[in-house]
Amino acid sequence: MTPIQLGVLKYIEQYIDTTGISPTYREIKEGCNLSAISHAHKIVDVLIKNAHLDMDPAGHRKIRRKADSDKHE
């Protein structure tokens, strides 16, 4: 995992712990000082592919921690 990926993962986990909902891609971009929303999207896609995160198939703010999604299955 790259340092940027780790930073995004920690940001998402902290955001969920603090607010109870997942951040938007814009919030990830701003919170991690990324250059574009598309960059945040690509990093989240890699984290999902590598089983660090999961995506809720329905609803808004669909990013979730892998451990949280395993609890719902």
C-alpha angles and dihedrals in degrees: 000000000000122000090250092052090049091050092051092047092050091046092052092047092049092046092052091046091050102040105021091233134080121258123251119245088254091054090049090050092050097039093051097037093240121167098235143008088243089060090054089049093051092049092049089049090054091048090052092047090051091049097246093115137020134208122231106229093221137042140019124307091026102173113110139167114267091236090055093050092049089058091058096051 
